[in-house]
């Protein structure tokens, strides 16, 4: 899949998300590069939710906004034969959108779940066995 086709896929899927779920979100951005997961060789971050958090005492976050980022290059890194681009993009969009909604609600359940998964992966693979 080309970068341009990937962007079109993301745009089409994003249009399917009800507007109520996008409240407070500045948008989805697609970056051409891959983003490695820090400290995990060969593991790629497909997307992330970018939330500047509460304003600092210095006003550093004012007007920065909340965004979802998807990394085309990371999808390329994990795409093998039979890779379902649409399903993987949709799953990633929904995952990052859940981060957004939890952030609006003052929750971090998915953040904690992601951290547990990363910790398990570091200890021996996706299941944590090793």
N, C-alpha and C positions, 0 to 999 in steps of 0.2 A: 504494500500500500504506500502510495506517495504521501508526502507531507500535506499537499493540497487536498487530497482525498480524505486524509485523516481529519483535517480542519473541517471539511464539509460534513463528515460523519458526526463530529462533536457538535457542530452547530445544529444539525438536524435532531440529534438526540436531546440537546439542551432545550429546543423548542417544545419538546414533549413534556417537560417538567412544568407543573402548574405554577403560576406566578406567585401564589401564596408561599411556596417553598423557597422562592428566590428573594423574599423580602430581606432587605438589608445587605444584599450581596451585590457587589459592583460588577461581577461577571466572571466568565470562564476565559482563561488565557491558555493558548496552546503554544508550547515552546518546542523548537525543533530538536534540541539537544536531549541526551539521556542524562538522568540524574541518579548517580550511584547512591545507595543507602550508606550513610557514614558508618565505617567500621565493619561493613559486611561485603567482602569481595565477591563480585559477581551477582550482587543483589541490586535490583533497580527500583527506584521509586517511580511508580506510574503517574501518580498525582499527589497533590497535597492541598490542604486548606490553609490559606494564609490569612490569619487574623492578627491585626496589630495589637490586640489586647487593649487594656484601659490606657488612657492617655498618661504619659509620664509627667512628672513634676515640671519637666522642661517643655512640655507640649510637643514632643517629638512625633506623635502618631496622628496628630490632627489631620483629618481629611484623607488619610491613607486608605481606609476602607478594607472590606473583606473580599477575598477573591478565591477562586479555585484555579489551580494550575495543573495542566496535564502535560506530560513530557513524551512527545512523539518518539524521540530516540530511545527512551526506556521501553516503550511498547515494541519497537523494532528489536531491541535486545532480547526480549522474552518470547517474541513471536516465532513459533516453529511451524512445521507443516500442520495444516488443519487448524491454525490459530483462528479463533472466532473474534475478529476485530470488534464487531458491533457489541457482542456480549461483554467483552472485556472493558470496552470504553464505557458502556452503560453501568457496569458494576463499579467501576472506578468513580464515575460521576456521582452515583448514588452514595457511595462511601464518603466522598468529600462533602456532598450535600448534607449528609447526616452530621458530619463534624460541624458544619455551619449551623444547623438547627439546634444542635446541642449547645453550641456556643451562645446562641441567642437565649437559650433557656438557662444559661449558667451551669451547664452540666459538662462533664468530661468523661463520660462512660466509655465512649469509643476511643478516646485518647488513651485511657488506661488499658483497654483491650488491645490496642495497637502496641503499646509498650510491653505488655505481657507476651504477645506474639513475637516481637523482636527479641526479647530476652530469651524465650524458648529457642528461637532460631539460632541465636548466638551460642547457646549451650549444646547444640547438636543437630540442628535442622528444624524444619517447619513444625514438627510435632514436639520438639524439645527433647527427643530421645537421642541418645548418642553415645 
